[in-house]
């Protein structure tokens, strides 16, 4: 049997890693006494401009160093006055068998990320992109801690630490809050990986860096109130006042007709609302029974005649002007009583029944119970968007207690007001709308979802940056999210995703030069993420900092049922909650 040490190996991978052979090729390394003396781990065998193959030797059993090569770790390639930084994305043995008694040649595939440049004065800088590509035979090293920190340094931009790098826990993972918010962000990951905790951490960092920021969280699981006991006001179905007259025609029609209105029904509702608004403004000056035929059933003889600005706004059905539901019901009664009718009596009767049912339903009291006690939008906007803040810049809008049929319309109203608040204040108010389970509101399938909600959120995504309206998208199903919305999010935190389709969506959202960095996305740990985009210096694998128990969302920290932990609720309490009554 031949001596294992004499087994012939391919010349291309006969690589000595003896530092003494390279001392004339590289700049002397400034290392501490506690560090490993030999950092050389291989030589470049090939390079195609975006990637390189490095050949190395894994020593015989018992002498291997596992930290030398690991998927997702960064290494450097020494070129003298510069060092190319690459990320390992594939490791493979050269031979088809593994020899336990001899050294084994291995090929390492790395993706080239950028270049560390060293000036004459000893100052080092990192730049993305490569100016000088590594030649065959260039030496690959374990990356220096200083270089690793330099790669993720934000430079002149102000950064805040949100965790640490996975490769080196001593180096903080920093993001630029201004860029993170102004250019929108997304956080994606499967259930149970720590999305909600990561969102809570990002929001705490955001309001600390921007004290005047106002945050509105659309919370479908009622979990974020637990995360911000000292910074948030909780709004739910019992405390919410969102008058029905603040809904636009399409939004209100979606509530009234359960998302299935036809054109005749919308036309009836439009004219009924216009007449009710007119009666609300001038209750004594108008004899509605006398003027009904002229105002609703007949068209003006002179189409060029001018109309009052108020009448024109009200007739659109979209102006947020108050009106009374009793007036709308009275208008329907008068329409049904006319001899010359414009709409079928069955349609008029059906609309009246629907409005009366909503008006008396306890689940919809947030729209109707106190609607006419609120004479303007100021009180509603002040409550939801924290004006003034009073030290609590976050509003957690709990959607779980709302009827399912109204959630999309409510989300549309809130997104629309968020944009209008920022736009009409000329940037004086900065507003962040955080959409948890965002695929519910802006699904990839255009036939699903609610069009006004999609339009309102898309408007923030496309135009909000100019006015200070920002968007945060959180979802466990990026494959079901509208790709147009995701493409507007310039910073993405990708946590563990097991679905191939979801991984492909993220892969298409990042630059080609860093596509391999998400090859291991299905295997990263909890609280880990791959962050890339405008808010970070370069794509980085990081671990979010751990929050204190009282700062965790209900699903991540305590139980969402903490308030009922010491007793079972009585049956009458449960029934009352199911019927929409408060306790």
Order of alpha helices (4+ residues) and beta strands (2+ residues): beta-beta-beta-beta-beta-beta-beta-alpha-beta-beta-alpha-beta-alpha-beta-beta-alpha-alpha-alpha-alpha-alpha-alpha-alpha-alpha-beta-alpha-beta-alpha-beta-alpha-beta-alpha-beta-beta-alpha
